[in-house]
Amino acid sequence: MPQSHARLYAHLIFSTKDRYPYLHKPIRERTHAYMAETLRAMGSQFVLVGGVEDHVHILFDFGRIHAFKTFVEDVKRESSKFIKTLGQRYSKFYWQRGYGTFSVCPPHRGAVEKYIRNQEEHHRTQTFQEEYRSFLNRYGIDFDERYVWD
């Protein structure tokens, strides 16, 4: 086969360090837009970023360009640097070390988009920890609660 083709959607989730609510509304949209542009610059053709004060959800087309771990590290590093430029109150901003990524088949992309766009409403009744545990359980990922949160 002379050409390579890929359609790999990933749903990436990670929180702020200790789930501190850094991402207030005034900077949240700017941060999400910056993250989306960073992913597009790395070759992702489709990107949607959403979330609330203490975490983000990113749905994107991973394509076939990067090693996933490097891809995530780059997004976290670049967006962390950006957030720190938004004022003194963000000088100690960090993302948590870990992350979760979950595959999304193309026919389910619309449902995941809706889920990400409705994060504020969703988190009126569920904490980030409850949400993240449900993803781990739904995808059959074994985890040790002692090492999930930092």
C-alpha positions as CSV (number, residue, x, y, z in Angstrom):
1,M,0.0,0.0,0.0
2,P,1.7,3.2,-1.1
3,Q,-0.2,5.5,1.3
4,S,-0.8,5.5,5.0
5,H,-4.2,6.5,6.5
6,A,-5.4,7.1,10.0
7,R,-8.4,8.3,11.9
8,L,-7.7,8.0,15.6
9,Y,-9.8,10.0,18.0
10,A,-8.6,10.3,21.6
11,H,-10.4,11.8,24.6
12,L,-7.7,13.2,26.9
13,I,-8.4,14.2,30.5
14,F,-6.1,15.7,33.1
15,S,-6.5,18.1,36.0
16,T,-4.6,20.9,37.6
17,K,-2.1,20.0,40.3
18,D,-4.1,18.9,43.3
19,R,-7.3,19.9,41.4
20,Y,-6.8,23.5,42.4
21,P,-9.5,25.6,40.7
22,Y,-7.1,27.8,38.6
23,L,-9.1,27.8,35.4
24,H,-11.6,30.6,36.3
25,K,-13.9,31.7,33.5
26,P,-11.8,34.8,32.6
27,I,-8.8,32.6,31.6
28,R,-10.6,29.3,30.8
29,E,-11.6,30.1,27.2
30,R,-8.2,31.6,26.4
31,T,-6.5,28.6,27.8
32,H,-8.7,26.2,25.9
33,A,-8.2,28.1,22.7
34,Y,-4.4,28.1,23.2
35,M,-4.4,24.3,23.8
36,A,-6.5,23.8,20.7
37,E,-4.0,25.9,18.6
38,T,-1.1,24.0,20.1
39,L,-2.6,20.6,19.1
40,R,-3.4,21.9,15.6
41,A,0.2,23.1,15.2
42,M,1.2,19.5,16.1
43,G,-0.9,18.2,13.2
44,S,-4.3,17.4,14.7
45,Q,-7.0,18.3,12.2
46,F,-9.9,18.2,14.7
47,V,-9.7,19.5,18.2
48,L,-12.3,20.3,20.9
49,V,-11.2,21.5,24.4
50,G,-13.5,22.0,27.3
51,G,-13.6,21.6,31.1
52,V,-14.1,23.5,34.3
53,E,-12.0,25.2,36.9
54,D,-9.9,22.1,37.8
55,H,-9.5,20.0,34.7
56,V,-9.7,19.8,31.0
57,H,-11.2,17.4,28.4
58,I,-9.7,17.3,24.9
59,L,-11.1,15.4,22.0
60,F,-8.8,15.4,19.1
61,D,-7.8,13.5,15.9
62,F,-4.4,12.1,16.8
63,G,-3.5,11.2,13.3
64,R,-0.2,9.5,12.7
65,I,2.4,12.1,13.5
66,H,3.7,11.8,17.1
67,A,4.3,9.4,19.9
68,F,1.3,9.9,22.2
69,K,3.3,10.4,25.4
70,T,5.4,13.2,23.8
71,F,2.2,14.7,22.3
72,V,0.6,15.0,25.8
73,E,3.7,16.3,27.4
74,D,4.1,19.0,24.8
75,V,0.4,20.1,25.2
76,K,0.7,20.2,29.0
77,R,4.1,22.0,29.0
78,E,3.1,24.7,26.4
79,S,-0.2,25.4,28.0
80,S,1.3,25.6,31.5
81,K,3.8,28.2,30.2
82,F,0.9,30.1,28.7
83,I,-1.2,30.1,31.8
84,K,1.8,31.5,33.9
85,T,1.9,34.5,31.6
86,L,-1.6,35.5,32.5
87,G,-0.7,37.1,35.8
88,Q,1.1,36.7,39.1
89,R,-1.8,34.6,40.6
90,Y,-0.9,31.8,38.1
91,S,2.8,31.8,38.8
92,K,2.6,28.5,40.7
93,F,0.3,26.8,38.1
94,Y,1.0,23.2,37.2
95,W,-1.0,20.3,35.6
96,Q,-1.1,17.0,37.4
97,R,1.6,14.6,36.3
98,G,-0.6,11.9,34.9
99,Y,-3.5,11.9,32.5
100,G,-6.1,9.6,31.1
101,T,-6.7,8.9,27.5
102,F,-9.6,7.0,26.0
103,S,-10.3,5.9,22.5
104,V,-13.3,7.2,20.7
105,C,-14.7,5.5,17.6
106,P,-15.8,8.0,14.8
107,P,-19.5,7.2,15.1
108,H,-19.4,8.2,18.8
109,R,-17.5,11.4,18.3
110,G,-20.7,13.5,18.4
111,A,-21.7,12.2,21.8
112,V,-18.2,12.9,23.2
113,E,-18.3,16.4,21.8
114,K,-21.7,17.0,23.5
115,Y,-20.3,15.7,26.8
116,I,-17.3,18.0,26.6
117,R,-19.4,21.0,25.7
118,N,-21.6,20.4,28.7
119,Q,-18.9,20.1,31.4
120,E,-20.2,23.0,33.6
121,E,-23.7,21.4,33.8
122,H,-22.3,17.9,34.3
123,H,-20.1,19.0,37.2
124,R,-23.0,20.5,39.1
125,T,-23.7,16.9,40.3
126,Q,-20.4,15.1,39.9
127,T,-16.8,15.8,41.1
128,F,-13.8,15.4,38.8
129,Q,-12.7,12.4,40.9
130,E,-16.1,10.7,40.5
131,E,-16.1,11.5,36.7
132,Y,-12.5,10.2,36.2
133,R,-13.1,7.0,38.2
134,S,-16.2,6.3,36.0
135,F,-14.0,6.6,32.9
136,L,-11.4,4.2,34.3
137,N,-14.1,1.7,35.2
138,R,-16.0,2.1,31.9
139,Y,-12.8,1.4,30.0
140,G,-11.8,-1.5,32.2
141,I,-8.6,0.1,33.4
142,D,-7.3,-1.2,36.7
143,F,-6.0,1.5,39.0
144,D,-4.8,2.0,42.5
145,E,-6.6,4.9,44.2
146,R,-3.4,5.9,46.1
147,Y,-1.6,6.7,42.8
148,V,-4.4,8.3,40.7
149,W,-4.4,11.8,42.4
150,D,-1.5,14.2,42.7
